[in-house]
Amino acid sequence: MRWTIIVLMLIVGAGESHAQTREGETPATAIRYWENEPSSVVRDTTLIRLYSRAADRNTDLDSSLLWLQKGFKIAFRLRSSTWLAFVHNHIGLVYLRKGVSFQAIEYLFKGLQYAERAKDLGGQAVSWNYIGDCYANLKKYDKAVVAENRAIALCEASHDSAGQLQSLNDLGVAYRESNRLAASIRVLKKILDNTAMTPPPALRATALTNLAATYLKQDDFANAEKYALLAVEQETDTKGRADAELLSVLSLIASRSGQNVKSLDYAARAAFYIPYEWPGRREKVAYNLFLSYKALQMPDTALYWHEQFVSLRNRNGAEAQAKRIEVLRYEYDAQQRDQRMQAMADDMAGQAYLRNWLLLGILSFLVLALALWRSNNLLRRRREELDTTNLQLTEVGHLLQQTNATLEERVAERTEALRKANGVLIQKNNEIQEALFKGQSIERKRVAAELHDNLGSLLSGVKWRLESVDFDDLSEAKQEKYRSVVRLITDAYEQVRHIAHNLLPSSLQEKGFIPTLQKLVDELNRSGKGTFELICAPGVAVDDKKTAFELYSCALELINNALRHANARQVVIEIVQTEYFDVLMITDDGVGICSDQDKNQGLGLENIRHRVDSLRGNLSIRPFKGKRGLARRGTSITIRIPRQKVPA
């Protein structure tokens, strides 16, 4: 890819070099050569430049416009905004040189739009420079100043020093014509004194001439003559002679400074060269000669040049009007021709559009027919495949029915075997549970007997031995210690007896859970430690021995906690039995449990949780206030034990 780009650049460079060589020949020869080179990559752009040069060299408006029209067609075909801006700017320049400023501005603004679309700063600068010249010709100098300043800024941005110098010269002229003489002198001297940007000889001569005219308008004849003579020297070196406008300015300077002989000499030379100037410049030269002869007090000659000035102005106005009419006629003819061509193009486009639609319709029909034929073949094949598949599925269905019947029989047999095995396992599990509970009961009886017979007898013996001691001779303090020891031994004996009794109460096996719990409540009420109440509906009975024992143990632990830790005075024990649960609720009026951390502390509660978990039940603890006659705050503890499996 890189070598391809390099080769293409070499070809373009060679074409440009060859184009410059051919452009050195006569315009007609160069144009004929490039019009017959259709294969060159630089053909179109080279022809646009050659057409613009031919238009610049031609003094006839129609001929110039015909050349530029050819360039416009190429630029339009290329769809290049840059070259369209180039062509429009040259058309505007042709109209400007011919004195048709209004038409020039229209084309220059179109060129500016194309240059802005192409982001071409150089093209924009050219447009604004020529637009400023048009405004100056129309004597709208304020607008000319604005346009030239924009051109200068764009030239600086695009690093176009030559264009910047040209725009500075035009800006100086606009300042002078609007009587801003100091600004005009400053700008024009900037062109001459700037060493970084050396102006071309022709532009330097023009700047010197404009500076001389500015000083003349300021009545500074010495500086005016100085810069006018420098301009004459520059033009003589460049073109071999001074032009008529500069000579007329020198004549006017000499006449106003009292140099009559020099003034007449310059005036005669200006009159000789006036036929070789552009129509607009002829008008300026005639007016300067009129002012010069008027200052020399030569009324007849002054009147002659005034008549020449008026005649040239009228002729230029008439020519401008004729050119304006001619341009309008030309544009009207071109518009009519373009309309006819557009109509023909539209007609051809319509026919091509209709032909394309017909071809598209025929092609679509063929594609649709092919698709239908292919679809029918596919459907036929799919139908055959489906028929074969249906037969296979029917056979498979029969096999599945037979297999399903066999599987159902096997599943039924397996289910029945599993049901029997499950029954056996349940029975074995019940037997194991029963044996485990019997073992635990036997162990509890043994431990209870050991506690009662051994530790209880030992504590009773210790108590009797202490009671036989004569403590009358002891001091009062020692007697109090003696009585305290006897009380402790008595309490220890009662505790051992209580533990031995509660390890496996005989009434729990003989009478059941509810009567045993009622007996416990009656004993607690007789002890005077508080008020205890058992609430139980008639007919409630806990048949499972393990559940009865664990609930009884939990009740003992909770009652003990209420008395020892909560300082309760009232305790309510409630037994509720539902279809699925045995529920034990114990409520007290003690100090209560303050936080969740208190609920998780204590060996007693931990033992209760283990007992409840062993029965697959749940335990809930919550604060309680005012219920069933309890006046103070307290705690309500609920234990739920499943009686049988709860339905999902």
Buried (B, 14 or more C-beta within 10 A) or exposed (E): EEEEEEEEEEEBEEBBEBBEEBBEEEBEEBBEBBEEBEEBEBBBBBBBBBBBBBBBEBEEBEBBBBBBBBBBEBBEEBEBBBBBBBBBBBBBBBBBBBBBBEBBBBBBBBBBBBBBEBEBBBBBBBBBBBBBBBBBBBEBBEBBBBBBBBBBBBBBEBEBBEBBBBBBBBBBBBBBBBEBBEBBBEBBBBBBEBEEEEBEEEBBBBBBBBBBBBBBBBEBBEBBBBBBBBBBEBBEEEEEBBBBBBBBBBBBBBBBBEBBEBBBBBBEBBBEBBEEBBBBBBBBBBBBBBBBBBBBEBEEBBEBBBEBBBEBBEEBEEBBEEBBEBBEEBEEEEEEEEEEEEEEEEEEEEEEEEEEEEEEEEEEEEEEEEEEEEEEEEEEEEEEEEEEEEEEEEEEEEEEEEEEEEEEEEEEEEEEEEEEEEEEEEEEEEEEEEEEBEEEBEEBBEBBBEBBEEBBEEBBEBBEEBEEEEBEEEEEEEEEEBEEEBEEBEEBBEEBBBBBBBBBBEBBBEEBBBEBBBBBBEEBEEEEEBBBBBEBEEEEEBEBBBBBBBBBBBBBBBBEBBBEBBEBBBBBBBBBBEEEBBBBBBBBBBBBBEEEEBBEEBEBBEEBBEBBEEBEBBBEBEEBEEEEEBEBBBBBBBBBBBBEEEEE
